[in-house]
Amino acid sequence: MGTYSVVNMAGSAGKTTTATTLAVQVAQQGKKVLLIDFDAQCNTSGWFGIKVKPGDKSISDVIRGEANFKEASVAIEGVPGLYVCPATRLGLDAVMVELTRATDGVFLFHDRLRASDLEVDHVIIDCPGSYSTLVVAALLATEADEDDEDAVSGVITCTQPMLKENQGIVALLDELKRIAKTYRRDIELLAIVPCIVPLSERQGYVYAEQLESVQQAFPLITTPPIRRSAAVPTAFTHQKAIPLFGKAKPVNEDYAKALAHLQERQCLA
């Protein structure tokens, strides 16, 4: 089982759109995928129109040991093999405090995943959009499984090709080094997905320059770019993931190219 955290350390850059789209596309290839909403904004849940009602289970209950992943996850209609473990803002806000106070609390998410009897090929975690204990917990959860040598696990990051967002890549690499030093866990940055990219240089030459700098600095792990499109927020408004929203077909095709690049390196394969 491969485990992937989708992380961004510098603002909105297509993180949740990337997590949800890749999850759907991989499931459409016949794989079983668990998509975990680990962001208190709950946008992953929102893409699929999932509303956690009183009595429903969510990722917070799983972390606390009050439910397992099967009990907390929702099968997505129209996408066989895709399951979403939703979140609530209050639940994750409380869990973040609890993890901070608990001894080795940042490993609790990791331990829940390892102890689960999940029958899926891949786990994709949509992380919070700003640095927190939850981000550290999610990164630690992507540690490679020594019992499954064929599984690839690690981090996928997104960047809108602008200076501030690209600096987030450096911040993420620094955090992975800190985790290696502090917790003795080696977490690999597997891919960089450039998102919200103008179609032509005329629409934004600064974007083109910043995209080129990322491609030059990280040639092997930078995927083909994802175009900027009004279809993305429209799809979210309709609570339809990109592959399920006809007007977003060009964006979906961009993500298909990004996924092909990932799978060439055995990520999400």
C-alpha positions as CSV (number, residue, x, y, z in Angstrom):
1,M,0.0,0.0,0.0
2,G,1.4,3.4,-1.1
3,T,0.8,6.3,1.2
4,Y,1.1,9.9,-0.2
5,S,0.8,13.2,1.6
6,V,-0.2,16.1,-0.7
7,V,1.4,19.1,1.0
8,N,1.9,22.8,0.2
9,M,3.9,25.1,2.5
10,A,3.1,28.5,0.9
11,G,-0.5,29.3,0.4
12,S,-3.2,28.1,-2.0
13,A,-1.6,26.3,-4.9
14,G,-4.0,23.6,-6.0
15,K,-3.3,21.1,-3.3
16,T,-6.8,19.8,-2.7
17,T,-7.7,19.9,-6.4
18,T,-4.6,17.8,-7.0
19,A,-5.4,15.3,-4.3
20,T,-9.0,14.8,-5.3
21,T,-8.3,14.6,-9.0
22,L,-5.4,12.1,-8.7
23,A,-7.5,10.0,-6.4
24,V,-10.4,9.8,-8.9
25,Q,-8.1,9.2,-11.8
26,V,-6.3,6.3,-10.1
27,A,-9.6,4.8,-9.0
28,Q,-10.8,5.0,-12.6
29,Q,-7.8,2.9,-13.6
30,G,-9.2,0.1,-11.4
31,K,-7.2,0.7,-8.2
32,K,-8.7,1.0,-4.7
33,V,-8.0,4.4,-3.2
34,L,-8.6,5.9,0.2
35,L,-8.6,9.7,0.2
36,I,-8.2,11.2,3.6
37,D,-9.4,14.8,4.3
38,F,-6.8,16.0,6.9
39,D,-7.4,19.7,6.4
40,A,-9.8,21.5,8.8
41,Q,-11.1,23.5,5.8
42,C,-12.7,20.2,4.8
43,N,-12.5,21.0,1.0
44,T,-11.8,17.4,0.1
45,S,-15.1,16.5,1.7
46,G,-16.7,19.4,-0.1
47,W,-15.5,18.3,-3.6
48,F,-17.7,15.2,-3.1
49,G,-20.6,16.9,-1.3
50,I,-19.9,15.0,1.9
51,K,-21.4,16.6,5.0
52,V,-20.6,14.9,8.3
53,K,-23.8,14.8,10.3
54,P,-24.1,14.2,14.1
55,G,-23.4,10.5,14.7
56,D,-21.3,10.2,11.5
57,K,-17.7,9.2,11.9
58,S,-14.7,11.2,10.5
59,I,-10.9,11.2,10.5
60,S,-11.0,12.7,14.0
61,D,-12.7,9.6,15.3
62,V,-10.2,7.4,13.6
63,I,-7.2,9.3,15.2
64,R,-8.9,9.0,18.6
65,G,-9.4,5.3,18.2
66,E,-13.2,5.7,18.3
67,A,-13.7,4.3,14.8
68,N,-11.7,2.5,12.1
69,F,-11.2,3.7,8.6
70,K,-13.9,1.5,7.1
71,E,-16.5,2.9,9.6
72,A,-15.5,6.5,8.8
73,S,-15.1,6.3,5.1
74,V,-17.7,7.0,2.4
75,A,-17.8,5.2,-0.9
76,I,-18.0,7.7,-3.8
77,E,-20.9,7.1,-6.1
78,G,-19.8,6.8,-9.8
79,V,-16.2,6.1,-8.9
80,P,-15.9,2.4,-7.9
81,G,-12.9,1.8,-5.7
82,L,-12.7,5.4,-4.3
83,Y,-13.4,6.0,-0.6
84,V,-13.2,9.3,1.2
85,C,-12.6,9.7,4.9
86,P,-14.1,13.1,5.6
87,A,-13.2,15.8,8.2
88,T,-14.9,18.4,10.3
89,R,-13.3,21.7,11.3
90,L,-14.1,21.3,15.0
91,G,-12.9,17.7,15.0
92,L,-9.5,18.3,13.4
93,D,-8.9,21.5,15.4
94,A,-9.4,19.5,18.6
95,V,-7.3,16.6,17.4
96,M,-4.4,19.0,16.6
97,V,-4.4,20.2,20.2
98,E,-4.6,16.6,21.4
99,L,-1.7,15.4,19.2
100,T,0.4,18.3,20.5
101,R,-0.2,17.4,24.1
102,A,0.2,13.6,23.8
103,T,3.6,11.9,24.1
104,D,4.6,10.9,20.5
105,G,1.2,12.3,19.4
106,V,2.6,13.1,15.9
107,F,3.0,9.3,15.3
108,L,-0.6,8.5,16.2
109,F,-1.9,9.0,12.6
110,H,1.0,6.8,11.3
111,D,0.2,4.1,13.9
112,R,-3.5,4.1,13.0
113,L,-2.7,3.6,9.3
114,R,-0.2,0.8,10.0
115,A,-2.6,-1.0,12.4
116,S,-5.6,-0.8,10.0
117,D,-6.8,-3.6,7.8
118,L,-7.3,-1.4,4.8
119,E,-7.8,-3.2,1.6
120,V,-6.7,-0.4,-0.7
121,D,-3.8,0.1,-3.1
122,H,-3.1,3.7,-2.3
123,V,-3.8,6.2,0.5
124,I,-3.8,9.9,-0.4
125,I,-3.8,12.5,2.4
126,D,-4.9,16.0,1.7
127,C,-2.9,18.0,4.3
128,P,-3.6,21.4,5.9
129,G,-2.6,24.4,3.8
130,S,-0.4,25.8,6.5
131,Y,2.3,24.3,8.7
132,S,0.9,22.6,11.9
133,T,1.1,19.4,14.0
134,L,-1.3,17.8,11.5
135,V,1.1,18.4,8.7
136,V,3.9,16.8,10.6
137,A,1.7,13.8,11.5
138,A,0.7,13.4,7.9
139,L,4.3,13.5,6.7
140,L,5.3,10.9,9.2
141,A,2.4,8.7,8.1
142,T,4.0,8.5,4.6
143,E,7.1,6.7,5.9
144,A,7.8,3.8,3.6
145,D,6.4,0.5,4.8
146,E,9.3,-1.9,5.4
147,D,7.0,-4.9,5.1
148,D,5.9,-3.9,1.6
149,E,9.1,-3.3,-0.5
150,D,7.1,-2.7,-3.7
151,A,5.0,0.1,-2.3
152,V,6.2,3.7,-3.0
153,S,5.3,6.3,-0.3
154,G,6.2,9.9,0.2
155,V,5.2,13.5,-0.5
156,I,3.6,15.2,-3.4
157,T,3.7,19.0,-3.4
158,C,2.0,21.6,-5.5
159,T,3.2,25.0,-6.4
160,Q,1.8,27.9,-8.3
161,P,4.8,29.1,-10.2
162,M,5.5,32.4,-8.4
163,L,8.4,33.3,-6.1
164,K,6.5,33.0,-2.8
165,E,5.0,29.6,-3.7
166,N,8.3,28.3,-5.1
167,Q,9.9,29.2,-1.8
168,G,7.5,26.8,-0.2
169,I,9.3,24.0,-1.9
170,V,12.5,24.9,-0.1
171,A,10.6,25.2,3.1
172,L,9.1,21.7,2.6
173,L,12.6,20.2,1.9
174,D,13.9,21.9,5.1
175,E,11.0,20.4,7.1
176,L,11.7,16.9,5.7
177,K,15.3,17.3,6.8
178,R,14.1,18.4,10.3
179,I,11.9,15.4,10.5
180,A,14.8,13.1,9.5
181,K,16.9,14.7,12.2
182,T,14.3,14.9,14.9
183,Y,12.3,11.7,14.4
184,R,14.8,9.6,12.4
185,R,12.4,9.1,9.6
186,D,13.3,9.6,6.0
187,I,10.4,11.0,4.0
188,E,10.9,11.5,0.3
189,L,9.7,14.3,-1.9
190,L,8.3,12.3,-4.8
191,A,6.8,15.0,-7.1
192,I,6.2,18.7,-7.7
193,V,3.0,19.5,-9.5
194,P,2.9,23.1,-11.0
195,C,-0.7,24.3,-10.8
196,I,-2.8,27.3,-11.9
197,V,-0.4,27.9,-14.8
198,P,-1.3,30.4,-17.6
199,L,-1.6,28.7,-21.0
200,S,0.8,31.1,-22.7
201,E,3.8,33.2,-21.8
202,R,1.8,36.3,-22.9
203,Q,-0.7,35.7,-20.1
204,G,2.1,35.7,-17.5
205,Y,5.8,35.8,-18.3
206,V,6.7,35.8,-14.6
207,Y,4.8,32.5,-14.3
208,A,6.9,31.1,-17.3
209,E,10.1,32.2,-15.7
210,Q,9.2,30.7,-12.3
211,L,8.0,27.4,-13.9
212,E,11.3,27.1,-15.8
213,S,13.2,27.6,-12.6
214,V,11.3,24.8,-10.9
215,Q,11.8,22.5,-13.9
216,Q,15.5,23.2,-13.9
217,A,16.0,22.7,-10.2
218,F,13.9,19.5,-10.0
219,P,13.9,18.1,-13.5
220,L,13.0,14.5,-12.6
221,I,10.2,15.1,-10.2
222,T,8.4,18.1,-11.7
223,T,5.3,16.9,-13.6
224,P,3.7,18.6,-16.6
225,P,1.9,21.7,-15.5
226,I,-1.8,22.1,-14.8
227,R,-3.5,25.0,-16.5
228,R,-5.3,27.9,-14.9
229,S,-9.0,27.5,-15.6
230,A,-12.3,28.9,-14.3
231,A,-13.7,25.4,-14.6
232,V,-11.9,24.4,-11.3
233,P,-13.8,26.7,-8.9
234,T,-17.0,26.0,-11.0
235,A,-16.5,22.2,-10.5
236,F,-16.1,22.7,-6.7
237,T,-19.2,24.8,-6.6
238,H,-21.1,21.9,-8.2
239,Q,-19.4,19.5,-5.8
240,K,-18.0,17.5,-8.7
241,A,-14.4,16.4,-8.8
242,I,-12.5,17.5,-11.9
243,P,-12.7,14.1,-13.8
244,L,-16.5,14.0,-13.2
245,F,-17.1,17.6,-14.4
246,G,-17.4,17.8,-18.2
247,K,-16.5,21.4,-18.5
248,A,-13.1,20.7,-16.8
249,K,-12.0,18.2,-19.4
250,P,-8.9,20.2,-20.4
251,V,-7.8,20.4,-16.8
252,N,-8.5,16.7,-16.3
253,E,-6.3,16.0,-19.3
254,D,-3.5,18.0,-17.8
255,Y,-3.8,15.9,-14.6
256,A,-3.8,12.7,-16.7
257,K,-0.4,13.8,-18.0
258,A,0.9,14.6,-14.5
259,L,-0.4,11.2,-13.3
260,A,1.4,9.4,-16.2
261,H,4.6,11.2,-15.2
262,L,4.1,10.0,-11.6
263,Q,3.4,6.5,-12.6
264,E,6.6,6.3,-14.7
265,R,8.4,6.8,-11.4
266,Q,6.1,4.1,-9.8
267,C,4.1,6.7,-7.8
268,L,0.4,5.8,-7.6
269,A,1.1,2.9,-10.0
